Amino acid sequence: MKNYMKISLLLLSLMLMLGCSGYKPVLQPEGPYWVDDDKQDIPEPSSKDPNLAWMSIKRSSFDQIEDGLDLERNFRILSDEREEAANINSFDEVPNCTWFTNRHGFARMTPDEIAEGVDLTPGPDTSGPWLVFRPKVQGTTPGFWIEDSRGDQYVIKFDPKGYPEMATAAAAMASRYFHACGYNVPQETIVYYRPEILQVKEGVKFEDKAGVKREFTQQDLEDILKRVHHEPDGRIRSLASLSLGIHGKIKGPFSYSGRRSDDPNDWFDHQDRRELRGLYVIGSFINHYDLKDQNSLDIYVEENGNKFLKHFLIDFGSTFGSDGQGPKPPIKGYANMIDLRDAFVSLITVGLKTWDWRGGGEVIYPSIGYFEADIFQPDKFDPIYPNPAFEDKTDRDCYWGAKIVMAFRDSDLRALIETGQYSNPQAEEYLFETLKKRRDKIGRFWFSKVNPLDYFETEYAGSDLRIRFDDLGIKYELWPQDAVYDYEIRYGKELIRKDRVKTGEIILTQDDLNRMTSAFKATDKKEDYIYRMDIRTTRGNGDPSKPTRLHFWYHHDENKFSLVGVEHLD
């Protein structure tokens, strides 16, 4: 009986904690902040080189066991009360910072700007010699580092034999996609060249397959080139990735959890950053299965006299239908490499549980690899091993990511695909149709989790206050245009006004505003300046959605209202 009472008290205390832990935006009269000041001058951090095998085991097993024993976290998940991201502003957005820059999902880029991506150099100069100064002969994907006649350094990567264009196109498109989404990425250029321009730098050493360290020779270089695809005219198509050393000093990968102890600008636990949580949705769109710590880099850069760390995503050869050394197996993107959860489900169902991916695997175009949209489910994406930021994501994080994905309209997708430089128009069309289906699945699923009203604008027209917004479900033609929007305005607990509109515009007349200001009582308490508007959407004959909540600040000295907060409540 005593144990029962202890357990009951524990459960009660946990539920009370959950009930008091709701996210509240920080509201200021000047509105949201759009820049995190995380570019303060810091001492040079140390270099890190975590062990890939250990990280895989830790993420796949020890972290999963630890999470399973975290009672508070599990109660939050069961009660749908996960903690919201820590670094969002009062408009439910991620401010510009050393991790992320608002681009296409916030203010539209042109298709040409998306296709341009990172544009620091024109790519390697093929008119002069390339000096090979570091080889990569181990593993399934050979490559090497070169310095061209301009002195620029690149990592040169290849398509595997039998799958021309697959890996190089995937990486070229993915780097531009993630750049447009807002992330820091390297410049990736597809380049054609003749092998005769390659020259081995004298004195280059490497460790061969026998584990012997010796000089790298021209014959070793030719052995690498025998393993990669050649064009019919003898040229080689490669991906040239501009060395990130051009930005500053490389300090090793970042982690998707915790903080970097030697970076005073690292203010938030990484699993609580929305740009990393929302990367779940953004990565799922192009099946970036290889989203792991090791495919990132921290770089010590200098800007405007300050030195600080900037955070990059790297290595996009395992995106779309490519797995780098060949087509992506059907399981990749649907299960972790070591998936304890799937193993547990198989165990308790005595092997009766089946997964849709088991019936897949057909490669229609070798240049695309295995990439499909029919069995794709936006909430079932799984990277190579469990990612702490993805494990803690909320519906609002995923809505944010889906909003960025949906910003890629058909013309944007075609511009992106053109950067893959495919030789087969039918392969391009297949990829385009597949991306369209995946994009719209992402929008329909994650937009159903919150009320997808966004891009709010307010202005005074005479004595009226006009509030305009986009219903993203209608804007992107995911749902019929039969929505109605019920709104109510409250001052504290007092209901000021409620009404219904059928368009994305709400007009508060002078009478409405007078009713709002009459409720105001002059006080020094900041919260007494806030008026709240909740907008619920009803589509067809369905039930009203969860609210999109607006916060207005009343500037009593000017007798004006300004929008200072937007929440997409889940």
LUMLOTI-988749 format. One line per 8 residues: number of its first residue (from 0); for each residue y negated, z negated, x negated of C-alpha. Coordinates in nm, 3 decimals, decimal comma, m for minus. Each point is the difference from the previous one (the first is absolute). Example, Ala and Ser with C-alpha at 12.3 -4.5 7.8 and 13.67 -1.06 7.14 Angstrom:
BEGIN
0) 0,450:m0,780:m1,230 ~ m0,344:0,066:m0,137;
END
This chain:
BEGIN
0) 0,000:0,000:0,000 ~ m0,236:m0,086:m0,285 ~ 0,068:0,335:m0,167 ~ m0,066:0,176:0,331 ~ m0,335:m0,180:0,032 ~ m0,094:0,092:m0,358 ~ 0,081:0,366:0,061 ~ m0,196:m0,003:0,329;
8) m0,303:m0,155:m0,169 ~ 0,022:0,256:m0,280 ~ 0,016:0,287:0,246 ~ m0,290:m0,144:0,199 ~ m0,217:m0,041:m0,309 ~ 0,077:0,354:m0,109 ~ m0,093:0,138:0,340 ~ m0,325:m0,198:m0,004;
16) m0,082:0,144:m0,344 ~ 0,069:0,349:0,130 ~ m0,220:m0,056:0,302 ~ m0,292:m0,099:m0,222 ~ 0,039:0,274:m0,259 ~ m0,156:0,299:0,179 ~ m0,216:0,230:m0,211 ~ m0,374:m0,023:0,064;
24) m0,236:0,256:m0,154 ~ m0,297:m0,123:m0,201 ~ m0,301:0,116:0,201 ~ m0,345:0,043:m0,152 ~ m0,322:0,126:0,160 ~ m0,019:0,291:m0,246 ~ 0,347:0,120:0,100 ~ 0,312:0,065:m0,212;
32) 0,008:0,017:m0,378 ~ 0,134:0,328:m0,141 ~ 0,039:m0,077:m0,370 ~ 0,206:m0,272:m0,169 ~ m0,183:m0,105:m0,313 ~ 0,317:m0,003:m0,212 ~ m0,143:0,198:m0,291 ~ m0,133:m0,303:m0,186;
40) 0,027:0,010:m0,379 ~ 0,321:m0,173:m0,115 ~ 0,174:m0,053:m0,336 ~ 0,264:0,258:m0,087 ~ 0,328:m0,098:0,173 ~ 0,336:0,012:m0,172 ~ 0,246:0,286:0,046 ~ 0,298:m0,049:0,229;
48) 0,338:0,174:0,000 ~ 0,228:m0,155:0,267 ~ 0,371:0,072:m0,008 ~ 0,093:0,260:0,264 ~ 0,358:m0,122:0,046 ~ m0,108:m0,363:0,040 ~ m0,276:0,094:0,248 ~ 0,249:0,197:0,209;
56) 0,239:m0,298:0,015 ~ m0,282:m0,245:0,071 ~ m0,152:0,204:0,284 ~ 0,338:0,091:0,152 ~ 0,171:m0,339:m0,010 ~ m0,187:m0,309:m0,119 ~ m0,322:0,083:0,190 ~ 0,200:0,074:0,315;
64) 0,182:m0,331:m0,020 ~ m0,325:m0,186:m0,062 ~ m0,164:0,170:0,300 ~ 0,301:m0,086:0,214 ~ m0,046:m0,369:m0,083 ~ m0,375:0,003:0,070 ~ m0,001:m0,157:0,348 ~ m0,373:0,033:0,062;
72) 0,003:0,369:m0,094 ~ 0,303:0,068:0,222 ~ m0,161:m0,178:0,295 ~ m0,310:0,213:m0,048 ~ 0,214:0,314:0,010 ~ 0,199:m0,114:0,306 ~ m0,316:m0,100:0,185 ~ m0,183:0,318:m0,105;
80) m0,263:m0,210:m0,178 ~ 0,004:0,145:m0,351 ~ m0,305:m0,078:m0,210 ~ m0,252:0,281:m0,008 ~ m0,112:0,165:m0,322 ~ m0,243:m0,207:m0,205 ~ m0,234:0,272:m0,126 ~ m0,119:0,176:0,316;
88) m0,363:m0,001:0,111 ~ m0,131:m0,079:0,348 ~ 0,058:0,363:0,108 ~ 0,375:m0,034:m0,069 ~ m0,034:0,227:m0,304 ~ 0,068:m0,026:m0,374 ~ m0,322:m0,012:m0,207 ~ m0,028:0,222:m0,306;
96) 0,144:m0,177:m0,303 ~ 0,192:0,055:m0,323 ~ 0,312:0,063:0,209 ~ m0,129:0,229:0,272 ~ m0,290:0,228:0,096 ~ m0,062:0,104:0,359 ~ 0,038:0,377:0,016 ~ 0,171:0,225:0,256;
104) 0,105:m0,267:0,248 ~ m0,355:m0,127:0,028 ~ m0,226:0,302:m0,053 ~ 0,163:0,341:0,023 ~ 0,056:0,199:m0,317 ~ 0,012:0,380:0,019 ~ 0,334:0,174:m0,062 ~ m0,143:0,129:m0,330;
112) m0,092:m0,355:m0,108 ~ 0,350:m0,121:0,085 ~ 0,156:0,285:m0,198 ~ m0,225:m0,067:m0,298 ~ 0,116:m0,362:m0,038 ~ m0,082:m0,166:m0,331 ~ m0,185:0,265:m0,199 ~ m0,079:m0,123:m0,350;
120) 0,120:0,307:m0,195 ~ 0,105:0,358:0,088 ~ 0,356:m0,089:m0,109 ~ 0,164:0,074:m0,335 ~ m0,141:0,295:m0,195 ~ 0,282:0,255:m0,023 ~ m0,194:0,236:m0,227 ~ 0,065:m0,218:m0,306;
128) 0,289:m0,206:m0,140 ~ 0,135:m0,319:0,157 ~ 0,087:m0,271:m0,249 ~ 0,302:m0,205:0,115 ~ m0,064:m0,353:m0,127 ~ 0,244:m0,209:0,207 ~ 0,334:0,110:0,148 ~ 0,197:m0,135:0,295;
136) 0,362:0,101:m0,043 ~ 0,182:m0,284:0,173 ~ 0,076:m0,015:0,370 ~ 0,038:0,271:0,260 ~ m0,356:0,130:m0,011 ~ m0,104:0,120:m0,346 ~ m0,360:0,049:m0,104 ~ m0,250:m0,049:m0,280;
144) m0,362:m0,076:m0,077 ~ m0,224:0,276:m0,133 ~ m0,351:0,039:m0,133 ~ m0,162:0,334:0,080 ~ m0,255:0,194:m0,206 ~ m0,286:m0,191:0,169 ~ 0,146:m0,332:m0,112 ~ 0,102:m0,108:0,353;
152) 0,337:m0,174:0,033 ~ 0,248:0,058:0,284 ~ 0,347:m0,109:0,101 ~ 0,202:0,315:0,067 ~ 0,267:m0,022:0,274 ~ 0,242:0,261:0,129 ~ 0,196:0,127:0,298 ~ 0,377:m0,054:m0,024;
160) 0,222:0,303:m0,037 ~ 0,094:0,150:0,334 ~ m0,303:m0,146:0,176 ~ m0,306:0,192:m0,121 ~ m0,337:m0,128:0,120 ~ 0,147:m0,311:0,171 ~ m0,104:m0,292:m0,223 ~ m0,320:0,155:m0,137;
168) m0,125:0,095:0,347 ~ 0,083:m0,343:0,141 ~ m0,193:m0,181:m0,274 ~ m0,300:0,236:0,016 ~ m0,028:m0,041:0,378 ~ 0,065:m0,376:0,001 ~ m0,267:m0,077:m0,259 ~ m0,260:0,183:0,209;
176) 0,124:m0,164:0,318 ~ m0,025:m0,353:m0,139 ~ m0,338:0,077:m0,153 ~ m0,131:0,119:0,337 ~ 0,145:m0,312:0,162 ~ m0,212:m0,211:m0,237 ~ 0,223:m0,103:m0,291 ~ m0,053:0,040:m0,374;
184) 0,239:0,263:m0,139 ~ 0,034:0,219:m0,311 ~ m0,105:0,364:m0,007 ~ 0,309:0,218:0,059 ~ m0,012:0,375:m0,071 ~ 0,269:0,269:0,040 ~ m0,005:0,222:m0,306 ~ 0,194:0,310:m0,111;
192) 0,040:0,067:m0,372 ~ 0,222:0,166:m0,256 ~ 0,216:m0,234:m0,211 ~ m0,129:0,165:m0,317 ~ m0,327:m0,199:0,023 ~ 0,191:m0,327:m0,056 ~ m0,013:m0,145:m0,349 ~ 0,157:m0,327:m0,111;
200) m0,237:m0,235:m0,177 ~ 0,118:m0,086:m0,348 ~ 0,153:m0,344:m0,043 ~ 0,077:m0,065:0,369 ~ 0,289:m0,244:0,034 ~ 0,228:m0,068:0,296 ~ 0,327:m0,169:0,088 ~ 0,275:0,250:0,076;
208) 0,290:m0,037:0,244 ~ 0,208:m0,171:m0,269 ~ m0,269:m0,267:m0,038 ~ m0,104:0,128:m0,343 ~ m0,369:0,012:m0,078 ~ m0,085:0,324:m0,179 ~ m0,255:0,278:m0,025 ~ m0,060:0,218:0,305;
216) 0,061:0,365:m0,092 ~ m0,066:0,342:0,151 ~ 0,370:0,016:0,089 ~ m0,031:m0,325:0,197 ~ m0,289:0,154:0,191 ~ 0,205:0,310:0,077 ~ 0,284:m0,220:0,123 ~ m0,240:m0,159:0,251;
224) m0,119:0,340:0,119 ~ 0,361:0,112:0,060 ~ 0,028:m0,272:0,266 ~ m0,291:0,122:0,213 ~ m0,072:0,296:0,225 ~ m0,153:0,317:m0,149 ~ m0,179:0,274:0,192 ~ 0,153:0,354:m0,003;
232) m0,269:0,111:m0,246 ~ 0,088:m0,280:m0,242 ~ m0,295:m0,225:0,082 ~ 0,046:m0,364:0,088 ~ m0,160:m0,168:0,298 ~ m0,088:m0,364:m0,063 ~ m0,203:m0,284:0,136 ~ m0,269:m0,109:m0,245;
240) m0,106:m0,358:0,065 ~ m0,323:m0,085:m0,180 ~ 0,047:m0,313:m0,212 ~ m0,143:m0,304:0,175 ~ m0,117:m0,109:m0,343 ~ m0,301:0,221:0,070 ~ m0,121:m0,276:0,235 ~ 0,050:m0,293:m0,238;
248) 0,270:m0,223:m0,144 ~ 0,331:m0,014:0,187 ~ 0,108:m0,357:0,075 ~ 0,330:0,052:0,180 ~ 0,092:0,008:0,369 ~ m0,139:m0,224:0,271 ~ 0,224:m0,206:0,227 ~ 0,023:0,031:0,378;
256) m0,007:m0,381:0,020 ~ m0,208:m0,283:m0,146 ~ m0,301:0,052:m0,223 ~ m0,056:0,096:m0,361 ~ m0,077:m0,323:m0,184 ~ m0,213:0,165:m0,270 ~ m0,221:0,188:0,247 ~ m0,283:m0,220:0,139;
264) m0,086:0,284:0,243 ~ 0,341:m0,024:0,166 ~ m0,107:m0,204:0,304 ~ 0,278:0,065:0,252 ~ 0,378:m0,031:m0,014 ~ 0,117:0,359:m0,021 ~ 0,237:m0,034:0,296 ~ m0,308:m0,093:0,207;
272) m0,198:0,312:m0,090 ~ m0,021:0,242:0,292 ~ m0,010:0,308:m0,226 ~ 0,342:m0,105:m0,135 ~ 0,142:m0,105:0,338 ~ m0,126:0,318:0,167 ~ 0,155:0,202:m0,281 ~ 0,326:m0,049:0,193;
280) m0,120:0,247:0,265 ~ m0,188:0,226:m0,239 ~ 0,305:0,025:m0,229 ~ 0,244:0,051:0,287 ~ m0,179:0,320:0,103 ~ 0,110:0,184:m0,316 ~ 0,311:m0,218:m0,057 ~ m0,128:m0,160:m0,321;
288) 0,324:m0,192:m0,041 ~ m0,082:m0,101:m0,357 ~ m0,287:m0,237:0,087 ~ 0,073:m0,275:m0,250 ~ m0,195:m0,211:m0,246 ~ 0,090:0,223:m0,294 ~ m0,162:0,302:0,166 ~ m0,344:m0,154:m0,036;
296) m0,238:m0,069:m0,288 ~ m0,287:m0,234:m0,072 ~ m0,259:0,159:m0,228 ~ m0,279:m0,184:m0,183 ~ m0,302:0,223:0,064 ~ m0,372:m0,014:m0,071 ~ m0,263:0,090:0,258 ~ m0,373:m0,076:m0,007;
304) 0,046:m0,229:m0,299 ~ 0,272:m0,212:0,164 ~ 0,366:m0,001:m0,105 ~ 0,262:m0,078:0,264 ~ 0,345:0,100:0,132 ~ 0,044:0,297:0,232 ~ 0,328:0,045:0,188 ~ 0,189:0,332:0,025;
312) 0,300:0,144:0,181 ~ 0,203:0,233:m0,225 ~ 0,316:0,213:m0,015 ~ 0,033:0,206:0,318 ~ 0,303:0,214:m0,089 ~ 0,215:m0,177:0,262 ~ m0,210:0,086:0,305 ~ 0,053:0,244:0,287;
320) 0,352:0,143:m0,047 ~ 0,017:m0,047:m0,377 ~ 0,191:m0,271:m0,183 ~ m0,125:0,118:m0,339 ~ 0,330:0,119:m0,143 ~ 0,115:0,161:0,327 ~ m0,042:m0,009:0,378 ~ m0,045:m0,342:0,155;
328) 0,324:m0,139:0,147 ~ m0,026:m0,069:0,377 ~ 0,021:m0,378:m0,051 ~ m0,320:m0,014:m0,206 ~ m0,283:m0,109:0,224 ~ 0,236:m0,166:0,248 ~ 0,161:m0,276:m0,210 ~ m0,074:m0,196:m0,315;
336) 0,208:0,075:m0,307 ~ 0,164:m0,343:0,045 ~ m0,045:m0,069:0,370 ~ 0,122:m0,349:0,086 ~ m0,126:0,026:0,356 ~ 0,193:0,318:0,075 ~ 0,305:m0,148:m0,168 ~ m0,030:m0,309:0,224;
344) m0,031:0,216:0,314 ~ 0,310:0,196:m0,104 ~ 0,184:m0,327:m0,058 ~ m0,078:m0,161:0,336 ~ 0,070:0,325:0,191 ~ 0,327:0,052:m0,190 ~ m0,126:0,337:m0,122 ~ m0,073:0,132:0,351;
352) m0,374:0,031:m0,061 ~ m0,097:0,354:m0,099 ~ m0,323:0,141:m0,144 ~ m0,152:0,335:0,090 ~ m0,050:0,098:m0,363 ~ 0,377:0,021:m0,052 ~ 0,002:0,332:0,186 ~ m0,277:0,155:m0,209;
360) m0,013:0,169:m0,335 ~ m0,051:0,372:0,054 ~ m0,234:0,160:m0,254 ~ m0,150:0,305:0,168 ~ m0,235:0,097:m0,283 ~ 0,076:m0,098:m0,362 ~ m0,373:m0,010:m0,072 ~ m0,045:m0,269:0,269;
368) 0,315:m0,207:m0,045 ~ 0,111:m0,227:0,285 ~ m0,294:m0,082:0,225 ~ 0,028:m0,034:0,377 ~ m0,182:m0,132:0,307 ~ 0,268:m0,014:0,269 ~ 0,160:m0,335:m0,089 ~ m0,314:m0,141:m0,161;
376) m0,109:m0,328:0,161 ~ m0,337:m0,136:m0,115 ~ 0,110:m0,365:0,003 ~ 0,335:0,058:m0,173 ~ m0,131:0,123:m0,334 ~ 0,153:m0,186:m0,295 ~ m0,105:0,049:m0,365 ~ 0,226:m0,032:m0,304;
384) m0,002:m0,380:0,027 ~ m0,180:m0,248:0,229 ~ m0,373:m0,003:m0,061 ~ m0,176:m0,337:0,056 ~ m0,314:0,164:0,140 ~ 0,206:0,205:0,245 ~ 0,201:m0,307:0,102 ~ m0,321:m0,178:0,107;
392) m0,167:0,293:0,177 ~ m0,140:m0,045:0,352 ~ m0,051:0,252:0,279 ~ m0,368:0,007:m0,089 ~ 0,081:0,089:m0,362 ~ 0,225:0,280:0,122 ~ m0,259:0,123:0,249 ~ m0,246:0,023:m0,290;
400) 0,250:0,205:m0,200 ~ 0,086:0,220:0,299 ~ m0,370:0,069:0,059 ~ m0,021:0,142:m0,353 ~ 0,316:0,209:0,044 ~ m0,126:0,140:0,332 ~ m0,326:0,105:m0,167 ~ 0,199:0,278:m0,171;
408) m0,039:0,279:0,252 ~ 0,187:0,331:m0,011 ~ m0,255:0,169:m0,227 ~ 0,018:m0,298:m0,237 ~ 0,380:0,019:m0,014 ~ m0,010:0,371:m0,076 ~ m0,253:m0,057:m0,279 ~ 0,224:m0,272:m0,141;
416) 0,308:0,224:0,012 ~ m0,183:0,282:m0,178 ~ m0,042:m0,228:m0,304 ~ 0,382:0,000:m0,033 ~ m0,020:0,372:m0,086 ~ 0,320:0,095:0,182 ~ 0,121:0,358:m0,040 ~ 0,183:0,006:0,337;
424) m0,228:0,009:0,308 ~ 0,292:m0,108:0,221 ~ 0,046:m0,316:m0,207 ~ m0,372:m0,074:0,036 ~ 0,022:0,042:0,379 ~ 0,304:m0,227:0,020 ~ m0,183:m0,269:m0,196 ~ m0,308:0,037:0,219;
432) 0,196:m0,041:0,325 ~ 0,192:m0,298:m0,142 ~ m0,319:m0,175:m0,107 ~ m0,160:0,062:0,341 ~ 0,296:m0,163:0,177 ~ 0,006:m0,299:m0,234 ~ m0,377:m0,043:0,029 ~ 0,003:0,000:0,380;
440) 0,299:m0,235:0,014 ~ m0,193:m0,242:m0,220 ~ m0,305:0,022:0,226 ~ 0,191:m0,047:0,325 ~ 0,196:m0,297:m0,130 ~ m0,266:m0,203:m0,179 ~ m0,281:0,085:0,244 ~ 0,217:m0,150:0,274;
448) m0,006:m0,338:m0,179 ~ m0,375:m0,051:0,035 ~ m0,275:0,150:0,215 ~ m0,098:0,300:m0,217 ~ m0,372:0,003:0,072 ~ m0,198:0,058:m0,316 ~ m0,301:0,149:m0,179 ~ m0,246:m0,202:0,210;
456) m0,367:0,098:m0,007 ~ m0,289:m0,173:0,172 ~ m0,358:0,107:0,059 ~ m0,288:m0,091:0,222 ~ m0,109:0,276:0,239 ~ m0,323:m0,129:0,144 ~ 0,085:m0,344:0,136 ~ 0,375:0,074:0,030;
464) 0,263:m0,075:m0,262 ~ 0,257:0,281:m0,035 ~ 0,343:m0,078:m0,145 ~ 0,211:0,303:m0,093 ~ 0,358:0,003:m0,127 ~ 0,302:0,225:m0,052 ~ 0,328:m0,057:0,176 ~ 0,222:0,118:m0,285;
472) 0,297:0,059:0,229 ~ m0,208:0,253:0,192 ~ m0,195:0,132:m0,299 ~ 0,322:0,099:m0,174 ~ 0,164:0,127:0,324 ~ 0,281:m0,253:m0,011 ~ m0,048:m0,108:0,363 ~ m0,148:0,152:0,318;
480) m0,372:m0,041:0,066 ~ 0,053:m0,231:0,297 ~ m0,120:m0,326:m0,156 ~ m0,239:m0,251:0,156 ~ m0,174:m0,272:m0,202 ~ m0,060:m0,344:0,150 ~ m0,245:m0,216:m0,191 ~ m0,138:m0,346:0,033;
488) m0,279:m0,172:m0,190 ~ 0,005:m0,372:m0,070 ~ m0,240:m0,245:m0,157 ~ 0,228:m0,279:m0,115 ~ 0,224:m0,057:0,302 ~ m0,259:0,127:0,249 ~ 0,071:0,339:0,156 ~ m0,320:0,207:m0,007;
496) 0,117:0,340:0,124 ~ 0,312:0,201:0,074 ~ 0,034:0,366:0,096 ~ 0,208:0,317:m0,042 ~ m0,075:0,337:m0,158 ~ 0,203:0,320:m0,035 ~ m0,158:0,138:m0,316 ~ m0,049:m0,122:m0,354;
504) m0,348:m0,126:0,074 ~ m0,124:m0,329:0,141 ~ m0,367:m0,033:0,096 ~ m0,150:m0,345:0,025 ~ m0,317:0,029:0,206 ~ m0,310:m0,214:m0,030 ~ 0,132:m0,214:0,286 ~ 0,331:m0,051:m0,183;
512) m0,181:m0,098:m0,318 ~ m0,227:m0,236:0,191 ~ 0,307:m0,177:0,143 ~ 0,138:m0,032:m0,352 ~ m0,320:m0,140:m0,149 ~ m0,046:m0,240:0,289 ~ 0,323:m0,168:m0,103 ~ m0,131:m0,053:m0,352;
520) m0,118:m0,349:m0,093 ~ m0,197:m0,033:m0,323 ~ 0,197:m0,205:m0,246 ~ 0,069:m0,021:m0,373 ~ 0,372:0,058:0,056 ~ 0,090:0,343:m0,127 ~ 0,276:0,060:0,256 ~ m0,250:m0,027:0,284;
528) m0,148:0,335:m0,102 ~ 0,328:0,182:0,072 ~ 0,088:0,195:0,313 ~ 0,354:0,132:0,041 ~ 0,110:0,318:0,175 ~ 0,369:0,060:0,069 ~ 0,105:0,355:0,093 ~ 0,345:0,060:0,150;
536) 0,142:0,345:0,062 ~ 0,224:0,100:0,292 ~ 0,181:0,334:m0,028 ~ 0,144:0,155:0,314 ~ 0,153:m0,271:0,214 ~ 0,088:m0,222:m0,296 ~ m0,104:m0,354:m0,079 ~ m0,327:m0,069:m0,183;
544) 0,022:0,002:m0,379 ~ m0,079:m0,286:m0,231 ~ m0,375:m0,013:m0,056 ~ m0,215:0,157:m0,263 ~ m0,257:m0,273:m0,057 ~ m0,363:0,065:m0,096 ~ m0,238:m0,267:m0,127 ~ m0,374:0,042:0,054;
552) m0,264:m0,203:m0,179 ~ m0,309:m0,082:0,198 ~ m0,313:0,016:m0,215 ~ m0,219:m0,215:0,223 ~ m0,313:0,053:m0,205 ~ 0,026:0,377:0,068 ~ 0,175:m0,029:0,338 ~ 0,263:0,247:m0,129;
560) 0,379:0,010:m0,023 ~ 0,197:0,145:m0,291 ~ 0,375:0,059:m0,037 ~ 0,130:m0,227:m0,277 ~ 0,375:m0,015:0,061 ~ 0,296:0,205:0,125 ~ 0,352:m0,137:0,047 ~ 0,313:0,189:0,106;
568) 0,195:m0,290:0,146 ~ 0,379:0,029:m0,019;
END
